[in-house]
Amino acid sequence: MRKKLHLVSLGCNKNLIDSEVMLGRLKSYALTNAADEADVLIVNTCGFIGAAKEESLRTIFSLHEQRKKDSLLVVSGCLSERYKEQLTKELPEVDIFTGVGDYDHIDAIVEERKSRFSKETYLIESEERVITGSNTHAYIKLSEGCNQQCSFCAIPSFKGRLKSREIASIVKEVQNLAKQGIWDFSFISQDSSSYLRDKKIDDGLILLINAVEKIEGVKSARILYLYPTTTSNALILRIISSDIFHNYFDMPVQHIDDNMLKRMKRGTISKRIKEQLNLMRSSQNSFVRTSFIAGHPKESDEEFQILLDFAKEFEFDRVNIFAYSDEEGTAAFDMDGKITKKTLNDRVKKLEKAVNNGMTNRLKAHVGKKSILVIEGQSGEHELLLGARKIECISEIDGEILINESEVSNLKTGDIVEALITELAGDKLIASVTKLI
């Protein structure tokens, strides 16, 4: 009988790609959702901020409690890399630790039953992956590491400096996946708009777009995690002109007050950010998402109000709001002027209210209009409803659209359809399918 593997991938979708590489290396194992049946249990951890670290630890302890006798518990990823000395001493529950450098050697690590931490951060090249969660969509990693110096972010301290893949490597991976029937791709990294800057090439994403557009079988694509200082107007306009890449703009701005942007070491000013966002929004069927951080050290009431007013004024399609997390090894960790927990929570709630109003208005604007959707199977909301996403979006991060009726019978997962958006129920759009595309 085949041994069984239970893998939990936490954190971002960049982590998911590394988890899929591990699944590819461990294809001899049968996958199981039951932790108590697994011979090998792997947690690919996140170590970005406090909440993510707590989730990683809870998952480790939970799996240890469920595991069967003589099973192997493996902890990999960012948390393990960032705190390797501490965790290897304080977590006897874990059998093997590995960081962010050995995903492609996980089979050897499991066989040897020995922890391993390579110095170099792993960056996928030609390794086989097991794509999870979809038979039409895949994430593609552009690079690892980051050259930015944001005051609140510890990622460069354990992921290192920017290291970009060659375009030929990315093209080969996309070609191979397209041959398997994958036609929708999301390109990601810590700072995607800096892609190829480590190779002295500005606007490397334009070169990537040119290459991907030529690949047979690619119908749909988008780029995640643009950075304000490395996102040029030329790049925005190239995305807008593309027939393959959607007008999907994911640029975390974090703040909009100039004093705070300087404290955060973002390298830009509010005028430039607004110029970029307005150019993005000017495109047809634009989808603009961002992230805000509330409560960074020294954020005054006036500076927060400027952010709050901006969040109300510019109606984003999606916003992630983070409460500032005090992370050792960052510039902000040593700053004075820390915000009290009560004030921090109050600011997060105010921001959430402001952005939710804006997102609701953006959703309402779709009612009565037709959209191109991708069917994703039975909805988690109700067994009689189908779940779908707008073709330019990603359902797990941008929200599900519910299909309650259709003029087309026997719809299946992966079908591309035209649908009329009929209403907004809470935070979900309801649609009726009019035809198959």
C-alpha beads as a LAMMPS data file, in Angstrom:
LAMMPS data file: protein, C-alpha beads

437 atoms
436 bonds

1 atom types
1 bond types

-500.0 500.0 xlo xhi
-500.0 500.0 ylo yhi
-500.0 500.0 zlo zhi

Masses

1 110.0

Atoms # bond

1 1 1 0.000 0.000 0.000
2 1 1 1.148 3.534 -0.812
3 1 1 2.108 5.725 2.109
4 1 1 -0.151 8.708 2.697
5 1 1 0.706 12.425 2.705
6 1 1 -1.180 15.292 4.338
7 1 1 0.053 18.773 3.347
8 1 1 -1.176 22.137 4.644
9 1 1 -0.066 25.236 2.733
10 1 1 -0.441 28.473 4.694
11 1 1 0.014 32.117 3.754
12 1 1 0.229 33.520 0.255
13 1 1 -0.076 31.892 -3.146
14 1 1 3.677 32.184 -3.585
15 1 1 3.833 29.615 -0.780
16 1 1 1.265 27.537 -2.638
17 1 1 3.568 27.214 -5.634
18 1 1 6.335 25.876 -3.392
19 1 1 3.847 23.463 -1.823
20 1 1 2.893 22.256 -5.298
21 1 1 6.570 21.614 -6.015
22 1 1 6.749 19.474 -2.863
23 1 1 3.680 17.548 -4.009
24 1 1 5.449 16.941 -7.297
25 1 1 8.490 15.541 -5.500
26 1 1 6.307 13.311 -3.325
27 1 1 4.040 11.867 -6.029
28 1 1 4.718 8.363 -4.748
29 1 1 2.528 9.218 -1.733
30 1 1 -1.255 9.092 -1.789
31 1 1 -2.755 12.409 -0.706
32 1 1 -5.175 12.409 2.201
33 1 1 -7.284 15.092 3.856
34 1 1 -7.310 13.072 7.085
35 1 1 -4.337 14.046 9.193
36 1 1 -4.727 10.999 11.426
37 1 1 -4.234 8.676 8.433
38 1 1 -1.063 10.299 7.087
39 1 1 2.397 8.773 7.270
40 1 1 3.927 12.159 6.479
41 1 1 2.416 15.506 7.496
42 1 1 3.863 18.763 6.091
43 1 1 3.040 22.320 7.141
44 1 1 4.365 24.948 4.725
45 1 1 4.315 27.922 7.092
46 1 1 3.953 31.683 6.781
47 1 1 6.046 34.022 8.919
48 1 1 5.036 37.426 7.548
49 1 1 3.154 39.027 10.471
50 1 1 1.972 38.078 13.937
51 1 1 -1.405 36.646 12.922
52 1 1 0.201 34.456 10.246
53 1 1 2.823 33.183 12.683
54 1 1 0.132 32.299 15.213
55 1 1 -1.844 30.410 12.553
56 1 1 1.267 28.452 11.587
57 1 1 1.930 27.432 15.189
58 1 1 -1.703 26.461 15.802
59 1 1 -1.621 24.279 12.708
60 1 1 1.588 22.549 13.796
61 1 1 0.201 21.761 17.253
62 1 1 -3.150 20.641 15.827
63 1 1 -1.519 18.205 13.403
64 1 1 0.726 16.868 16.145
65 1 1 -2.347 16.102 18.263
66 1 1 -4.046 14.302 15.357
67 1 1 -1.083 12.390 13.945
68 1 1 -0.794 8.645 14.262
69 1 1 2.092 6.825 15.882
70 1 1 5.326 6.647 13.855
71 1 1 4.203 9.355 11.427
72 1 1 6.570 12.125 10.380
73 1 1 5.731 15.801 11.039
74 1 1 7.629 18.210 8.758
75 1 1 7.632 22.013 9.071
76 1 1 8.836 24.051 6.088
77 1 1 8.604 27.600 4.820
78 1 1 8.963 31.157 6.024
79 1 1 8.287 30.731 9.751
80 1 1 10.696 27.821 9.908
81 1 1 13.363 29.808 8.039
82 1 1 12.913 33.003 10.019
83 1 1 13.002 31.362 13.458
84 1 1 14.981 28.201 12.780
85 1 1 17.219 28.377 15.854
86 1 1 14.310 29.062 18.199
87 1 1 11.853 26.576 16.701
88 1 1 14.271 23.665 16.437
89 1 1 14.961 24.046 20.177
90 1 1 11.410 24.708 21.375
91 1 1 9.233 22.443 19.211
92 1 1 10.065 18.811 20.001
93 1 1 6.712 17.909 18.442
94 1 1 8.280 18.456 15.007
95 1 1 10.454 15.730 13.481
96 1 1 11.966 17.674 10.591
97 1 1 12.486 21.371 9.914
98 1 1 13.340 22.916 6.574
99 1 1 13.157 26.500 5.394
100 1 1 12.707 28.238 2.045
101 1 1 15.627 26.696 0.184
102 1 1 14.842 23.007 -0.234
103 1 1 11.330 22.518 -1.572
104 1 1 12.739 20.584 -4.526
105 1 1 14.610 18.258 -2.149
106 1 1 11.696 17.437 0.154
107 1 1 11.668 13.790 -0.963
108 1 1 15.306 13.345 0.076
109 1 1 14.695 15.218 3.344
110 1 1 11.791 12.933 4.235
111 1 1 13.748 9.821 3.294
112 1 1 16.787 10.902 5.339
113 1 1 14.572 12.088 8.236
114 1 1 16.957 14.976 8.791
115 1 1 16.389 18.743 8.966
116 1 1 17.959 20.878 6.255
117 1 1 18.368 24.631 5.718
118 1 1 20.092 25.646 2.499
119 1 1 21.498 29.173 2.283
120 1 1 19.865 30.094 -1.028
121 1 1 16.117 30.716 -1.315
122 1 1 14.546 28.217 -3.708
123 1 1 13.171 29.569 -6.998
124 1 1 11.289 27.199 -9.266
125 1 1 12.777 26.510 -12.683
126 1 1 11.780 23.322 -14.502
127 1 1 10.512 21.230 -11.573
128 1 1 7.219 19.426 -11.980
129 1 1 4.318 20.774 -9.887
130 1 1 0.995 19.288 -8.910
131 1 1 -1.480 22.087 -9.623
132 1 1 -4.102 22.290 -6.878
133 1 1 -7.512 23.903 -6.628
134 1 1 -8.256 24.314 -10.329
135 1 1 -8.053 22.555 -13.662
136 1 1 -7.957 25.831 -15.598
137 1 1 -5.854 28.248 -13.511
138 1 1 -2.282 28.249 -12.194
139 1 1 -0.011 30.680 -10.377
140 1 1 3.412 31.341 -11.918
141 1 1 6.278 32.639 -9.784
142 1 1 8.396 35.362 -11.409
143 1 1 11.091 35.841 -8.792
144 1 1 12.082 35.398 -5.171
145 1 1 13.348 37.907 -2.640
146 1 1 12.920 41.675 -2.616
147 1 1 15.174 44.727 -2.927
148 1 1 12.679 47.134 -1.320
149 1 1 13.340 48.411 2.204
150 1 1 9.841 48.933 3.600
151 1 1 10.047 49.752 7.292
152 1 1 7.404 47.214 8.339
153 1 1 8.449 44.187 6.280
154 1 1 10.788 41.399 7.366
155 1 1 10.632 39.379 4.130
156 1 1 14.022 40.506 2.732
157 1 1 15.682 39.392 5.977
158 1 1 14.864 35.730 5.329
159 1 1 14.085 35.627 1.592
160 1 1 17.090 37.661 0.486
161 1 1 17.477 40.044 -2.418
162 1 1 15.591 39.927 -5.689
163 1 1 16.337 36.932 -7.905
164 1 1 14.368 36.775 -11.159
165 1 1 13.698 33.780 -13.366
166 1 1 14.718 33.941 -17.002
167 1 1 11.822 34.629 -19.363
168 1 1 12.606 31.386 -21.187
169 1 1 12.084 29.430 -17.954
170 1 1 8.692 31.034 -17.366
171 1 1 7.617 30.536 -20.966
172 1 1 8.534 26.846 -20.805
173 1 1 6.510 26.340 -17.619
174 1 1 3.467 28.125 -19.056
175 1 1 3.739 26.134 -22.282
176 1 1 3.832 22.847 -20.370
177 1 1 0.841 23.794 -18.243
178 1 1 -1.095 25.010 -21.287
179 1 1 -0.577 21.591 -22.886
180 1 1 -2.228 20.109 -19.773
181 1 1 -5.315 22.273 -20.320
182 1 1 -4.463 25.210 -18.039
183 1 1 -5.415 28.411 -19.852
184 1 1 -5.549 31.064 -17.117
185 1 1 -2.407 32.321 -15.347
186 1 1 -1.592 34.658 -12.448
187 1 1 2.005 35.889 -12.334
188 1 1 3.269 36.629 -8.816
189 1 1 6.292 37.489 -6.673
190 1 1 7.115 39.723 -3.712
191 1 1 7.572 42.700 -6.057
192 1 1 6.461 41.744 -9.548
193 1 1 7.110 45.111 -11.172
194 1 1 10.813 44.781 -10.264
195 1 1 11.017 41.608 -12.356
196 1 1 14.424 41.436 -14.163
197 1 1 15.778 44.554 -12.434
198 1 1 18.429 42.315 -10.862
199 1 1 19.523 41.638 -14.443
200 1 1 19.692 45.392 -15.221
201 1 1 16.426 45.370 -17.200
202 1 1 13.715 47.918 -16.415
203 1 1 10.088 47.082 -17.210
204 1 1 10.838 43.386 -17.471
205 1 1 7.118 42.708 -17.192
206 1 1 6.601 44.269 -20.616
207 1 1 9.005 41.714 -22.076
208 1 1 7.136 38.974 -20.191
209 1 1 3.763 40.129 -21.511
210 1 1 5.140 40.117 -25.057
211 1 1 6.378 36.533 -24.609
212 1 1 3.275 35.137 -22.890
213 1 1 0.940 36.578 -25.522
214 1 1 2.626 34.323 -28.096
215 1 1 2.044 31.063 -26.172
216 1 1 -0.594 28.836 -27.696
217 1 1 -3.400 27.946 -25.324
218 1 1 -3.136 30.970 -23.016
219 1 1 -6.492 32.744 -22.959
220 1 1 -6.320 34.789 -19.780
221 1 1 -3.641 36.292 -17.512
222 1 1 -3.026 38.869 -14.808
223 1 1 -0.130 40.202 -12.733
224 1 1 -0.221 40.401 -8.933
225 1 1 1.831 42.512 -6.493
226 1 1 2.953 45.605 -8.345
227 1 1 5.078 48.069 -6.364
228 1 1 4.521 51.828 -6.799
229 1 1 8.144 52.840 -7.424
230 1 1 8.755 50.180 -10.065
231 1 1 5.396 50.404 -11.849
232 1 1 5.803 52.676 -14.847
233 1 1 3.083 54.302 -16.912
234 1 1 4.456 52.311 -19.850
235 1 1 3.765 49.059 -17.986
236 1 1 0.226 50.109 -17.089
237 1 1 -0.466 51.082 -20.689
238 1 1 1.023 47.818 -21.985
239 1 1 -1.314 45.833 -19.722
240 1 1 -4.248 47.906 -20.943
241 1 1 -3.331 47.240 -24.583
242 1 1 -3.016 43.467 -24.115
243 1 1 -5.619 41.061 -25.452
244 1 1 -4.504 38.364 -22.982
245 1 1 -3.644 40.241 -19.773
246 1 1 -6.673 41.712 -18.052
247 1 1 -6.936 45.262 -16.771
248 1 1 -6.388 43.795 -13.324
249 1 1 -4.163 45.980 -11.178
250 1 1 -2.981 44.767 -7.788
251 1 1 -0.759 47.441 -6.252
252 1 1 -0.481 47.587 -2.438
253 1 1 -0.069 51.286 -1.606
254 1 1 -0.115 50.801 2.241
255 1 1 -0.699 54.530 2.875
256 1 1 -1.359 57.773 1.024
257 1 1 -0.042 60.468 3.381
258 1 1 3.387 61.697 2.277
259 1 1 4.863 61.758 5.788
260 1 1 3.742 58.192 6.400
261 1 1 5.010 57.011 3.015
262 1 1 8.402 58.424 3.946
263 1 1 8.358 56.754 7.372
264 1 1 7.357 53.489 5.764
265 1 1 10.286 53.832 3.318
266 1 1 8.003 53.344 0.350
267 1 1 10.111 55.516 -1.956
268 1 1 7.156 57.348 -3.511
269 1 1 4.713 60.195 -2.893
270 1 1 0.933 60.398 -2.865
271 1 1 0.752 62.417 -6.091
272 1 1 2.491 59.644 -8.026
273 1 1 0.358 56.892 -6.457
274 1 1 -2.839 58.731 -7.389
275 1 1 -1.554 59.246 -10.929
276 1 1 -0.926 55.509 -11.269
277 1 1 -4.288 54.515 -9.795
278 1 1 -6.203 56.960 -11.995
279 1 1 -4.429 55.618 -15.089
280 1 1 -5.343 52.075 -14.050
281 1 1 -8.955 53.039 -13.371
282 1 1 -9.243 54.776 -16.751
283 1 1 -9.019 51.423 -18.539
284 1 1 -12.082 49.503 -19.673
285 1 1 -13.415 46.950 -17.151
286 1 1 -10.617 47.825 -14.734
287 1 1 -10.255 45.930 -11.481
288 1 1 -8.079 47.691 -8.908
289 1 1 -7.067 46.135 -5.606
290 1 1 -4.695 47.371 -2.923
291 1 1 -3.587 46.980 0.696
292 1 1 -3.524 49.475 3.576
293 1 1 -1.631 49.329 6.871
294 1 1 -3.211 51.071 9.847
295 1 1 -1.326 52.038 12.979
296 1 1 2.280 52.156 11.786
297 1 1 4.501 53.841 14.420
298 1 1 4.101 57.633 14.552
299 1 1 0.911 57.614 12.466
300 1 1 -0.931 60.686 13.752
301 1 1 -4.692 61.162 13.828
302 1 1 -4.357 63.660 10.978
303 1 1 -2.265 61.299 8.856
304 1 1 -4.696 58.456 9.425
305 1 1 -7.594 60.736 8.462
306 1 1 -5.894 61.450 5.139
307 1 1 -5.726 57.705 4.488
308 1 1 -9.344 57.260 5.581
309 1 1 -10.555 60.058 3.297
310 1 1 -8.650 58.563 0.378
311 1 1 -10.131 55.102 1.041
312 1 1 -13.591 56.670 0.798
313 1 1 -12.759 58.760 -2.271
314 1 1 -11.112 56.126 -4.478
315 1 1 -13.473 53.196 -4.626
316 1 1 -11.236 50.123 -4.900
317 1 1 -12.651 46.827 -6.088
318 1 1 -10.861 44.958 -3.301
319 1 1 -8.782 46.093 -0.318
320 1 1 -6.771 44.124 2.227
321 1 1 -6.432 45.949 5.534
322 1 1 -3.628 45.044 7.900
323 1 1 -3.192 46.194 11.466
324 1 1 0.473 47.107 11.901
325 1 1 2.430 44.140 13.245
326 1 1 5.614 44.882 15.192
327 1 1 8.179 42.588 13.554
328 1 1 11.712 42.167 14.849
329 1 1 14.382 42.868 12.263
330 1 1 12.445 45.713 10.644
331 1 1 13.128 49.447 10.821
332 1 1 9.705 50.113 12.349
333 1 1 10.384 47.687 15.196
334 1 1 12.929 50.117 16.664
335 1 1 10.844 53.257 16.092
336 1 1 9.236 55.124 18.954
337 1 1 5.684 56.440 18.713
338 1 1 4.005 53.016 18.798
339 1 1 0.215 53.131 18.493
340 1 1 -1.855 51.672 21.313
341 1 1 -3.797 48.489 20.612
342 1 1 -7.125 50.255 21.181
343 1 1 -6.287 53.024 18.710
344 1 1 -4.980 50.461 16.241
345 1 1 -8.191 48.440 16.387
346 1 1 -10.333 51.586 16.063
347 1 1 -8.434 52.655 12.949
348 1 1 -8.764 49.222 11.358
349 1 1 -12.533 49.271 11.931
350 1 1 -12.878 52.738 10.414
351 1 1 -10.863 51.708 7.382
352 1 1 -12.887 48.533 6.957
353 1 1 -16.126 50.505 6.987
354 1 1 -14.793 52.989 4.442
355 1 1 -13.466 50.415 1.983
356 1 1 -16.523 48.162 2.348
357 1 1 -18.750 51.034 1.290
358 1 1 -16.536 51.637 -1.727
359 1 1 -16.408 47.964 -2.687
360 1 1 -20.183 47.684 -2.334
361 1 1 -20.638 50.631 -4.694
362 1 1 -18.324 48.961 -7.220
363 1 1 -20.331 45.729 -6.987
364 1 1 -23.649 47.566 -7.375
365 1 1 -22.376 49.095 -10.603
366 1 1 -22.309 45.603 -12.174
367 1 1 -26.013 44.923 -11.590
368 1 1 -27.966 44.949 -14.839
369 1 1 -24.831 44.447 -16.946
370 1 1 -23.422 41.411 -18.726
371 1 1 -20.069 39.903 -17.768
372 1 1 -17.845 37.067 -18.927
373 1 1 -17.648 34.456 -16.140
374 1 1 -15.835 31.191 -15.520
375 1 1 -17.834 28.398 -13.875
376 1 1 -16.021 27.019 -10.815
377 1 1 -18.384 24.278 -9.713
378 1 1 -20.939 23.970 -6.940
379 1 1 -21.034 26.993 -4.676
380 1 1 -20.153 26.709 -1.030
381 1 1 -23.111 28.984 -0.317
382 1 1 -25.784 26.465 -1.392
383 1 1 -25.805 23.082 -3.101
384 1 1 -28.334 24.298 -5.687
385 1 1 -26.166 27.226 -6.788
386 1 1 -23.120 27.252 -9.029
387 1 1 -20.112 29.361 -8.146
388 1 1 -18.343 31.490 -10.748
389 1 1 -15.818 34.274 -11.086
390 1 1 -15.395 37.142 -13.485
391 1 1 -12.793 36.006 -15.986
392 1 1 -10.409 38.786 -14.994
393 1 1 -10.569 37.886 -11.294
394 1 1 -9.456 35.114 -8.941
395 1 1 -12.347 33.749 -6.930
396 1 1 -10.454 32.829 -3.749
397 1 1 -9.222 36.404 -3.313
398 1 1 -11.724 38.489 -5.279
399 1 1 -15.014 36.889 -4.336
400 1 1 -17.474 34.402 -5.796
401 1 1 -20.401 35.149 -8.101
402 1 1 -23.471 32.955 -7.584
403 1 1 -25.331 31.457 -10.550
404 1 1 -29.009 30.890 -9.720
405 1 1 -30.379 30.256 -13.218
406 1 1 -29.121 29.540 -16.713
407 1 1 -30.352 29.418 -20.293
408 1 1 -27.587 26.837 -20.884
409 1 1 -27.908 23.297 -19.535
410 1 1 -25.212 20.985 -18.198
411 1 1 -22.730 23.688 -17.265
412 1 1 -19.450 22.280 -15.987
413 1 1 -16.369 23.533 -14.165
414 1 1 -14.130 25.561 -16.446
415 1 1 -16.876 26.666 -18.851
416 1 1 -16.640 30.282 -19.998
417 1 1 -20.060 31.925 -20.176
418 1 1 -21.776 35.225 -20.712
419 1 1 -24.026 36.123 -17.789
420 1 1 -26.348 38.904 -16.743
421 1 1 -25.680 40.228 -13.236
422 1 1 -29.160 40.440 -11.736
423 1 1 -28.664 41.560 -8.136
424 1 1 -26.323 42.075 -5.198
425 1 1 -27.094 39.940 -2.144
426 1 1 -24.931 41.042 0.763
427 1 1 -21.426 41.076 -0.678
428 1 1 -22.144 38.575 -3.483
429 1 1 -23.320 39.212 -7.012
430 1 1 -26.080 36.974 -8.400
431 1 1 -26.024 36.129 -12.099
432 1 1 -28.030 34.346 -14.777
433 1 1 -26.114 32.607 -17.567
434 1 1 -27.242 33.714 -21.033
435 1 1 -24.896 31.774 -23.284
436 1 1 -21.822 29.562 -23.480
437 1 1 -18.724 31.133 -25.029

Bonds

1 1 1 2
2 1 2 3
3 1 3 4
4 1 4 5
5 1 5 6
6 1 6 7
7 1 7 8
8 1 8 9
9 1 9 10
10 1 10 11
11 1 11 12
12 1 12 13
13 1 13 14
14 1 14 15
15 1 15 16
16 1 16 17
17 1 17 18
18 1 18 19
19 1 19 20
20 1 20 21
21 1 21 22
22 1 22 23
23 1 23 24
24 1 24 25
25 1 25 26
26 1 26 27
27 1 27 28
28 1 28 29
29 1 29 30
30 1 30 31
31 1 31 32
32 1 32 33
33 1 33 34
34 1 34 35
35 1 35 36
36 1 36 37
37 1 37 38
38 1 38 39
39 1 39 40
40 1 40 41
41 1 41 42
42 1 42 43
43 1 43 44
44 1 44 45
45 1 45 46
46 1 46 47
47 1 47 48
48 1 48 49
49 1 49 50
50 1 50 51
51 1 51 52
52 1 52 53
53 1 53 54
54 1 54 55
55 1 55 56
56 1 56 57
57 1 57 58
58 1 58 59
59 1 59 60
60 1 60 61
61 1 61 62
62 1 62 63
63 1 63 64
64 1 64 65
65 1 65 66
66 1 66 67
67 1 67 68
68 1 68 69
69 1 69 70
70 1 70 71
71 1 71 72
72 1 72 73
73 1 73 74
74 1 74 75
75 1 75 76
76 1 76 77
77 1 77 78
78 1 78 79
79 1 79 80
80 1 80 81
81 1 81 82
82 1 82 83
83 1 83 84
84 1 84 85
85 1 85 86
86 1 86 87
87 1 87 88
88 1 88 89
89 1 89 90
90 1 90 91
91 1 91 92
92 1 92 93
93 1 93 94
94 1 94 95
95 1 95 96
96 1 96 97
97 1 97 98
98 1 98 99
99 1 99 100
100 1 100 101
101 1 101 102
102 1 102 103
103 1 103 104
104 1 104 105
105 1 105 106
106 1 106 107
107 1 107 108
108 1 108 109
109 1 109 110
110 1 110 111
111 1 111 112
112 1 112 113
113 1 113 114
114 1 114 115
115 1 115 116
116 1 116 117
117 1 117 118
118 1 118 119
119 1 119 120
120 1 120 121
121 1 121 122
122 1 122 123
123 1 123 124
124 1 124 125
125 1 125 126
126 1 126 127
127 1 127 128
128 1 128 129
129 1 129 130
130 1 130 131
131 1 131 132
132 1 132 133
133 1 133 134
134 1 134 135
135 1 135 136
136 1 136 137
137 1 137 138
138 1 138 139
139 1 139 140
140 1 140 141
141 1 141 142
142 1 142 143
143 1 143 144
144 1 144 145
145 1 145 146
146 1 146 147
147 1 147 148
148 1 148 149
149 1 149 150
150 1 150 151
151 1 151 152
152 1 152 153
153 1 153 154
154 1 154 155
155 1 155 156
156 1 156 157
157 1 157 158
158 1 158 159
159 1 159 160
160 1 160 161
161 1 161 162
162 1 162 163
163 1 163 164
164 1 164 165
165 1 165 166
166 1 166 167
167 1 167 168
168 1 168 169
169 1 169 170
170 1 170 171
171 1 171 172
172 1 172 173
173 1 173 174
174 1 174 175
175 1 175 176
176 1 176 177
177 1 177 178
178 1 178 179
179 1 179 180
180 1 180 181
181 1 181 182
182 1 182 183
183 1 183 184
184 1 184 185
185 1 185 186
186 1 186 187
187 1 187 188
188 1 188 189
189 1 189 190
190 1 190 191
191 1 191 192
192 1 192 193
193 1 193 194
194 1 194 195
195 1 195 196
196 1 196 197
197 1 197 198
198 1 198 199
199 1 199 200
200 1 200 201
201 1 201 202
202 1 202 203
203 1 203 204
204 1 204 205
205 1 205 206
206 1 206 207
207 1 207 208
208 1 208 209
209 1 209 210
210 1 210 211
211 1 211 212
212 1 212 213
213 1 213 214
214 1 214 215
215 1 215 216
216 1 216 217
217 1 217 218
218 1 218 219
219 1 219 220
220 1 220 221
221 1 221 222
222 1 222 223
223 1 223 224
224 1 224 225
225 1 225 226
226 1 226 227
227 1 227 228
228 1 228 229
229 1 229 230
230 1 230 231
231 1 231 232
232 1 232 233
233 1 233 234
234 1 234 235
235 1 235 236
236 1 236 237
237 1 237 238
238 1 238 239
239 1 239 240
240 1 240 241
241 1 241 242
242 1 242 243
243 1 243 244
244 1 244 245
245 1 245 246
246 1 246 247
247 1 247 248
248 1 248 249
249 1 249 250
250 1 250 251
251 1 251 252
252 1 252 253
253 1 253 254
254 1 254 255
255 1 255 256
256 1 256 257
257 1 257 258
258 1 258 259
259 1 259 260
260 1 260 261
261 1 261 262
262 1 262 263
263 1 263 264
264 1 264 265
265 1 265 266
266 1 266 267
267 1 267 268
268 1 268 269
269 1 269 270
270 1 270 271
271 1 271 272
272 1 272 273
273 1 273 274
274 1 274 275
275 1 275 276
276 1 276 277
277 1 277 278
278 1 278 279
279 1 279 280
280 1 280 281
281 1 281 282
282 1 282 283
283 1 283 284
284 1 284 285
285 1 285 286
286 1 286 287
287 1 287 288
288 1 288 289
289 1 289 290
290 1 290 291
291 1 291 292
292 1 292 293
293 1 293 294
294 1 294 295
295 1 295 296
296 1 296 297
297 1 297 298
298 1 298 299
299 1 299 300
300 1 300 301
301 1 301 302
302 1 302 303
303 1 303 304
304 1 304 305
305 1 305 306
306 1 306 307
307 1 307 308
308 1 308 309
309 1 309 310
310 1 310 311
311 1 311 312
312 1 312 313
313 1 313 314
314 1 314 315
315 1 315 316
316 1 316 317
317 1 317 318
318 1 318 319
319 1 319 320
320 1 320 321
321 1 321 322
322 1 322 323
323 1 323 324
324 1 324 325
325 1 325 326
326 1 326 327
327 1 327 328
328 1 328 329
329 1 329 330
330 1 330 331
331 1 331 332
332 1 332 333
333 1 333 334
334 1 334 335
335 1 335 336
336 1 336 337
337 1 337 338
338 1 338 339
339 1 339 340
340 1 340 341
341 1 341 342
342 1 342 343
343 1 343 344
344 1 344 345
345 1 345 346
346 1 346 347
347 1 347 348
348 1 348 349
349 1 349 350
350 1 350 351
351 1 351 352
352 1 352 353
353 1 353 354
354 1 354 355
355 1 355 356
356 1 356 357
357 1 357 358
358 1 358 359
359 1 359 360
360 1 360 361
361 1 361 362
362 1 362 363
363 1 363 364
364 1 364 365
365 1 365 366
366 1 366 367
367 1 367 368
368 1 368 369
369 1 369 370
370 1 370 371
371 1 371 372
372 1 372 373
373 1 373 374
374 1 374 375
375 1 375 376
376 1 376 377
377 1 377 378
378 1 378 379
379 1 379 380
380 1 380 381
381 1 381 382
382 1 382 383
383 1 383 384
384 1 384 385
385 1 385 386
386 1 386 387
387 1 387 388
388 1 388 389
389 1 389 390
390 1 390 391
391 1 391 392
392 1 392 393
393 1 393 394
394 1 394 395
395 1 395 396
396 1 396 397
397 1 397 398
398 1 398 399
399 1 399 400
400 1 400 401
401 1 401 402
402 1 402 403
403 1 403 404
404 1 404 405
405 1 405 406
406 1 406 407
407 1 407 408
408 1 408 409
409 1 409 410
410 1 410 411
411 1 411 412
412 1 412 413
413 1 413 414
414 1 414 415
415 1 415 416
416 1 416 417
417 1 417 418
418 1 418 419
419 1 419 420
420 1 420 421
421 1 421 422
422 1 422 423
423 1 423 424
424 1 424 425
425 1 425 426
426 1 426 427
427 1 427 428
428 1 428 429
429 1 429 430
430 1 430 431
431 1 431 432
432 1 432 433
433 1 433 434
434 1 434 435
435 1 435 436
436 1 436 437
